[in-house]
Amino acid sequence: MTTRRAFLVALALALAGCAEFRARFPGPDVIFLATPADVSVEMLRVAAVTAQDVVFDLGSGDGRVVVAAARDFGARAVGVEIDAELVKQSRDAAYGAGVAERATFLWQDLFTTDLREASVVTLYLRDDVNLRLRPKLLRELAPGSRVVSHDFDMGDWPADRVQKVSGPTRNHTLYLWLIPADAAGVWRARLGEREALLNLTQRYQTLGGTLTLDGRELPVASGRVTGDRVELSAGGLALSGRLAGDALEGRAVAGGAAPATWTARRVR
């Protein structure tokens, strides 16, 4: 690299990091680098995409993930891309593949996109961009929605699944997360004829806290939220159930006893 070229690159990087410059001349946070076609399809397979899904690809580049979701999986798919020329290329690709009716491309900033309609979100961004995006994913996506990221994780939010994929020139890593329902709070529970109190804490898909039963406060030894499904154990009692808003209902098993029904309602 020549001295002049090195200077220009350094200057460009400095300007890209300047908030005032970026406000006046908005552009992509991530330089477009295409996901290989086979890896794109594998991302959709990891997310178990079906024709009932709405797939959002954030930073959709040339549209290949969106086209694959519509063409190979029958899904309705939306690409979000800030580069106008790539949006045009994507629309042309969807038309050429015969999936223009099921593939939509939005020319906008992915941080302003409303994600509430999505059941699957795919990403090939950067680790720092993923971290900025993480609160939006957790806030806007419904419990059980799937998020797949190519090569970059979400910091301290552990993936529910990690899969290695061989590409044409290198190995790739795919990370899958299921959006967890909000189970934190104080719950008044009934286990058969017995009353109990659950005080649950939550960090991503992991639950902690206590179960107060028969006058004893028992620590939650293990607890997990998978979509809208809650599973926890405390004092030899295993509870599992489905969460819908402020209501929980499922099965309780103690030792070798037959399963019993349990219900709970969040009181705060």
Secondary structure as GFF3:
##gff-version 3
##sequence-region A 1 268
A	DSSP	alpha_helix	3	16	.	.	.	ID=ss1
A	DSSP	alpha_helix	19	24	.	.	.	ID=ss2
A	DSSP	alpha_helix	37	46	.	.	.	ID=ss3
A	DSSP	beta_strand	54	58	.	.	.	ID=ss4
A	DSSP	alpha_helix	64	73	.	.	.	ID=ss5
A	DSSP	beta_strand	76	81	.	.	.	ID=ss6
A	DSSP	alpha_helix	84	96	.	.	.	ID=ss7
A	DSSP	beta_strand	103	107	.	.	.	ID=ss8
A	DSSP	three_ten_helix	110	112	.	.	.	ID=ss9
A	DSSP	beta_strand	120	123	.	.	.	ID=ss10
A	DSSP	alpha_helix	127	140	.	.	.	ID=ss11
A	DSSP	beta_strand	146	150	.	.	.	ID=ss12
A	DSSP	beta_strand	161	166	.	.	.	ID=ss13
A	DSSP	beta_strand	171	178	.	.	.	ID=ss14
A	DSSP	beta_strand	185	191	.	.	.	ID=ss15
A	DSSP	beta_strand	194	203	.	.	.	ID=ss16
A	DSSP	beta_strand	206	213	.	.	.	ID=ss17
A	DSSP	beta_strand	216	219	.	.	.	ID=ss18
A	DSSP	beta_strand	222	226	.	.	.	ID=ss19
A	DSSP	beta_strand	229	234	.	.	.	ID=ss20
A	DSSP	beta_strand	237	244	.	.	.	ID=ss21
A	DSSP	beta_strand	247	254	.	.	.	ID=ss22
A	DSSP	beta_strand	260	266	.	.	.	ID=ss23
###
